[in-house]
Amino acid sequence: MATHGKNKTGPVRDDELKQELEGELRAGRSTHMEEEQEPQPSGEDQPDVDRAPNTTLTGGTPPGMDQGDVELRNELARHLGRSLYPADRDAVLETLRENNAPDRLLDLAGRLPAGQEFRNVQDIARALGLGVEDVSHRT
């Protein structure tokens, strides 16, 4: 028997709740006709919440990369999987073809140097001259 932790509803009830909320989520606005059913905004006397107090929140882009680098690395990782590594250029190209990767990824992987072994998608990104995560700030 599967446990659900603190969630006592179970998967069937979860699906029912999801269906109940689907219209509101798709509409991007409330679907309640009665105003008292609307969620209320924070009161004027309540403090603003800051997800990163005393810092600048940069939105999930690691240092050393821009949003395009993150998206490209993510797409490569999705089409390559984890079981490929270590791999060379030919193995990367073959896996991309087998997984029906877009032509632009095949063209990009075709620029990889021959004879080099890649341990992960970060190595591939580095070899292609893409921005890679700067981990020097970690302790």
N, C-alpha and C positions, 0 to 999 in steps of 0.2 A: 504494500500500500504506500503510495507516495505521500510525502508530507508537504504541506504548503506553508510552513512557518507560521507567521502571524496571520496570514491570509486564510480566512475560514470559508471563503466563498467557493473555491474550487474552480476548475477550468470551465465547467458548463455555465456557471453563474458569471464568470469573467466574460465569456462570450456574449451573454445576455446584456451585461452592463455596457460592453463595447457597442453593441447594436443600438442601445438607448442613446448613447452619446454621439453616434456617427453623424446624425443630421447636424447637430450643433458644431461638430468639428469641421465638417465640410463647408458649412455656411460661413464660418469665420465670424459669426456673430451669434447672439443669443437667439434661441428659438422659443423662449418662454413668452406667453401672451400677458401674463400677470407680472406687474413690476415687482411685487414683493418676492417673487421667485428668483430675481436677478441677484447674482453675487454682488456684494457691496465693495467699493474700493476702500483702501485704507483711510482712516480718519485723519483730519488735519493735525491732531495731537499725537499721532503715531510717527516714530522716526522712519526715515527712508532706509531701506535695506541696501547694503552694498556687498556684492559677492566677493569683492577683493578689497577690503579696507586697507587704506594707506598704500595701495599699489595701483598700477595701471593694468586692467584686465585686457589682454591682447586677443582673446577669442580662440584659443586652441591652436594657433600656428606656432610651432616650435621655433626657437631662435635658430637663425641660419637658413630658414626656409620661408617662402611666401605661399600664399594660398594655392597658386598654380602648381607649385612643387608638391604640396601635400596631396592635392587631387590626383596628380599624375602618379605619384608613388602609390597611392591607395588603389588606383585602377590597375597598375602593374601587379601589385600584391594580390588583388582579387583574381586576376587571370593566371597568375603563376602558382598560387597555393603555397603550402609550407613543405610539402614532401619533395620538392624539386632539389633543394640545396644539399650539398654544394653542387654548383652547376657551372658549365661554361656557356659561351655564346650560343652554340648549336643547340644545347639542351633548352636554353631560354626560348629561342625561336620556335623549337619544336613544341614546347609546352604552350606557348601563346597560340600557335596554329591549332593545336588539339582543343584548346578551350575557346576557339572562335573569337579571339581578341580582334579589336578593330585594326585596320591597316596602319593607322598612325602609330600604334604600339609596336607593330611588326617592323615598321620603318625605323622607329627609334631603337629597338633592340638590334636591328641590323648594323647599327653604328657601334655596337659593343666591340671592344678589342678581342681578337681571337687569341686563344691560348691562356686567357686569364680565368681564374676560378672565382666565382661569386658565392659568398656565404649566405647572403640575404638580399632583400630588395634595396637595402641601404647601400650595399656595395655596388649594385647595378646603377642606382641613381648617381653615386659618386663617379663611376666610370663614364657615365653619360654627361657629366658636367652639370647636373641638376643641383639645386640647393639641397643640402642634407642637414639633418639636425645637428646643432652644435651642442655637444654634451660636456664641454669643458666647464660650464657653470655649475655642474652637479658635483656634490661632495661625496 
